[in-house]
Amino acid sequence: MGTEVENHRLLDMKPQRHEAKSLARHGGIGRIVVCLDHSSFSDAALGHAISIAKTFDSAITLLYVLQPAHETAVLHTTDAFSWEIARKEAGAYLEQLQTKTAQATGLQVDWRLEQGHPAERIMSLARELGADLIVLGSHGESGAREWGLGSTAQQVLSVARVSVLVARRVAGHAQDEPAPKRILLPLDGSLRAESVLPTAARIARAHGAEILLAHVVAEPCMTAMLHAGDDLDRARRVATSLESSAARYLDDLCHQLGREGLAVRAIVVRRADERQSLLDVVLAEGVDWVVLSAHGNTCNPAQSFGSVTTHMLAHTSVPILVLQDLPEGETDRARELAEKDMAPELRASFTEGQV
């Protein structure tokens, strides 16, 4: 293939825990790779990439992947001449977007035209450039239903070891440079989940957006193992205690973020289905963006994303930014630690400082 330059922390932890150490700080977003394909979904991806890049003063690489001529169904031909025309058109498209984006943002913008299987080339280029973030549309040129992900997005997410932003077309929102007004941060009480707070705070500050901190407490349900009245009552009392602890935990975070001049609210939901509860919050609260960590309390380093994050990526109706918490290139070490019941190292660093 050629290249054209052309540990679930307990929810009843003491509030001063957060005062003693600052929240996790991501190292910033230095380079963003934006995946383009002429579709309206990739237009939305570019708009979100520009929004993030302006916030973090990031460099942008525009990427277009042409499939090999003999596999390109769009052309309906294996004629080499037709494929060459498509290549030149893609190059002209990227040049035009590069000029427009650079002039509009004042940021460093370059472009790459690649040949091969899209998911493979996207990940290969991200590794080559040391990209901090991959931005891609939820679907490609073939279009989409209301929910779910396109095949390329699914393939990229199945192997991604960097942060990703999946852009969706949102009715009533400008796609050129969307500005979120309410950002949802699902938190499970773990340091991994909290590690997104500084990044989310910078985005919210840049757009004057409100931050909504959310935690879901599992509602005990009657099962074959939990059916006796006393047992079910005890389980429900534990859930009630966790609900109160979660409210105190989120309230502490709200106060910290509020001292930074941010608008913050907290919501604790008690439902049996955690994943569906978060999707319902997105709709009920008019959320524009979701920002969360790749893994939470139960971190399985063999997987690019945890189960809740994977479900949100596939089913949320708004753009979602997932920040990778595992150090790049340390997957084997992370697996060894996990096998010993030790939490894999966090990608974010914990130092004294501000959000």
N, C-alpha and C positions, 0 to 999 in steps of 0.2 A: 504493500500500500504506500503510495507516494504522498508527498506533501507539497502543496503549492504555496509559494510565498504570497506568492501573490501574496451507701449502706443506709438503706432507708434510715435517715436520721430520725429519731423519735420526734413525734409532733409536739410532745410536751417539753421539748428542750427549753432551757432558760433563755429569755429574751436577750440577756447580755452576751450570749454566744456570738451574736451578730455585731455587737459593739466591739468585741475584742479583736475580731478579724474582719477585714473588709470582705465584700462579696467577691466572688471569682471574677477575674478580669481577662477577657479574651485578648489576644495579642493584636487585635484590629483586623481589618480586611484590606490587605494590600493589593491583591489582584483578583479581578472577577472575570470568569469566562462565561460569556453569554451565548447560548445555543440558539441559532436562527435557522428558519426554513421557509420564509415567505408567508407563514400563516399568521392569523390574527393572534394566536397564542404566543408566538415568538415576539410579536410586536409588544404584547403585554410584558413578556420577559425582559425586553430591552428597557421598557419604562421603569420596571422595578429595579433593574440593575443600575440605571442612572440614579435613581433615588438613593440606593445604598451607597453608590460610589461617591455622590456628593457629600453624604454624611461622613464617610470615612476617608475621603480624599484618595479613593482607590484608582488604580489603573484598570482599564477595561480591554479585554480581548474579545472581539466579535468572531464567532466560529460558525462556519457553514460546512456541513459534511455532505459531499456527493457520494452516493452509493456507486459501486462499480457499474459500468455500462451494462453488463450482461445481467445485472440484478435490479436495474432501475425500472420499475413498473410504470412510473409516471411518464417516461418517454415513449412507452409502447413500442420500442424498437431497440435493437442492439447496434444500430448504425453508429459508428465511431464519430462521424461528422456531427450527428445530432447531439451526441454526448458532449463534444467539444463546444458546441454552441451553448449548451446548458452550463458548462464550466465557465465560459466567458461571461455569461449573464450573471452567474453567482458572484464572480469576481467584481463585476460592475456594481452589483447590489451591495456588496460589502464595502466597497470604496465610497459609495454614496453615503451609506450609514456612518462610516468612520468620520467623514468630513462633517456631516450634520451633527453627530454626537460630540465630537471634539469642539466644534464651534459653540455648541449650546452649553457645554459644561466647563470648558477650559481644562479638562482632565486629559491624561495620556490615554489615547485610544489607538489600538492596532487591530489587525484582523488576520485570520488564517482560514484558508480554504483547504479542506482535507478530503481525501478520498478513502472510502472504506465503509465499514459498518458503523453507523452513528454512535452507538453506545461505546464501542471500543475506542473510537477516535476521540470522543469527548473525554473519556477518562485518561487516555494516553496524553493528550495535550494538557490536561489539568495537572498531571504529574510532572510533565516536562517543564511547565511554567511555574510550578510551585504555587498553583492557584489556591486562594483561601476560600473561594466560594464559586460554585457552579450555579448559574441561573438558567432555568429551562422552563418551557411551557408545559402545562399538564398534558397537552396533546399536540399533534403535528398537523400537517396539511390535510390529513384525512378527516379532521373535525372530531367532534366528541359528543357524548351524551352529557347530561348535567353532572354526573358523578364519575369517579374512576380516573384512571390514568392511561395515557397512550403507551404503546409498546416500548418506544425508545425511553420514555421517562421511567417505566418500570425496570428496564434493563440497567439504566444508569443507577437508579436507587438501590438495586440489588447488590451493587459492588462498590458504591461510593464510600470513600473514607475521608471525605472532606465535607465541609458545610454545603448545604444546598438550599436554594430557594425555588420552589415550584410556583410558577405564576399561573393564575387563572384569569380569565376575562370576567370582570365583575360589572354587572349592569349598573349604569349610572355613574361609573367611575372613569375618569380620563385615563387613557392608556399611555399617553406620552410620558407622563411622570406622575404616577399615582401617589397621593399623599394620604397615608393612613390616619384615621382620626381616633380609632380605638384598637388597641393591640392586646390580644389575649396571651397570657403566659400561664400555661398549666404547670403547677408545681406539686411535687409529691413529698416535699420535705427533705430531699436529698441535696447534697452539695452539687451533684451533677445537674439537677434541674435548675438550681439557683445560678449556675455558672452563666446563664444567658442574660441575667439581669443587667449587667453593664452595657451590653450591646443593645438590648431592647431600650434601655434608658436613653442612649444616644440617639436612637432612631426616633423615639417619642419626643425628645427635646427638639430635634431638628424639624419636626412636623407639627409640634404643638399637640401631639396625640395623647389621649388618655390611656393609661395602662390598667388592664384588668387582670388581677392575680386570681387564679382559680385552683381550688383543690376539691377532689371528689372523695367522699368517705363511702366505702362500700356498705350498702344496706344488707344485713344478714337475711338470707332467704331460707325457707324451709326446704330441707333435702332429706335424703335417706339417712345421712349422718347427723343432721341437725333438725330433729323433729319434735323432741320432747319440749314441753312448755317451758320448763325451768331453763334448759339449755338455750333455747331461743331467746328467752328474756335476758339471760346473761350476755349473750352475743350482742343483743340490741343495746344493752347498757354500755358495753365496751364501745360500740359505734357512737353512742351519744357522747361519751367521754372524748373520743377522737375528734368528733365534730367541734367540741368546745376548744380542744387543743389546737386544731387547725385554724379556728378563727383567731386565736391569740397569736399564732405563728404568722399568719398573713397580716394581721394588724401591725405587728412589729415591723414587717417589711414595708408596709404602707407608710409608716412613720418615717423610716429611713429614706425612702424614695421621695416622700413629700418634702423632707428637709432640703432636697436638691431642687425644689421648685417644680416637681412633676405632679401631674394630676393622676392619682392612683385610687382604685377601688379594689375591694376584695370580695370574693364570692365563694362560699362553701356549699357544695351540693352533696346531698346524701341520696345515692341511687345505687341500685344493684349493678348496673352496667356503666362502668367508668368511661369507656370510650364513647358510647353513645351520648352520655351526659355532656361531655366536652363539645361534641358536635351540636348538641341542642343549645349550649351556651353561646356558641358562635352565632346562631340564628337569633336567639332570643335577645341578645345584647347588642346586636348590630355590629359585630366585630368586623374590622377591615383586614387585619393581618393576624396570623398566629405565629408566635416565636417560641420555640422550645428546644430543649437539648435532645441530642440523638438518643441518649440513654437516660434512664432514671435510676431509681433505687436498685432494681434488679438488673444490673448491667451484664449482658452476655456479650463479651468482646468478639465472639464468632459472627455476630450479626452486625451489619452496618447501622441498624436502627433498632430500638426496642419495640415491643409490641404495640404500645400506645402510640408512639411516634409513627410507626408504620401505618397504623390504622388512620391516623389523622392525615398523613400524606396522601393516602388513597381516597379519602372520603370527605375531607373538609371542602367547603364551597368557596373559600377565599384563599388568597396567596398565603403560603406557609414557609417560614424561614426556619430551617433546622441547623443548629450549630453543633458540629461534631465535637464530642467531649473526649474521645480517645486520642492519644498522641499518634500522629502519623508514623507508619513504619514500625510500630511497637505492638502489633496485633499478637504475635507469638508470645511475647512477654506478658501481655494482658491475659492471654488464655492460661498461662502457667499460674498467674496470681489467682485467677478465677477458680481454677481447680483446687487451690489451697484455701478457698473461701476468703480470699483477700481481695479487696476492691481494686480493680485496675487503676493505674495512675490517671489523674485528670489532665486533659490537654490544657485547661486554663490554669494559670498560676494564682496563688493566694498570697497577696502582699498587702501591706498597709497602704491605704490610698482611698480615693473616693470612687463612687459609682460613675 
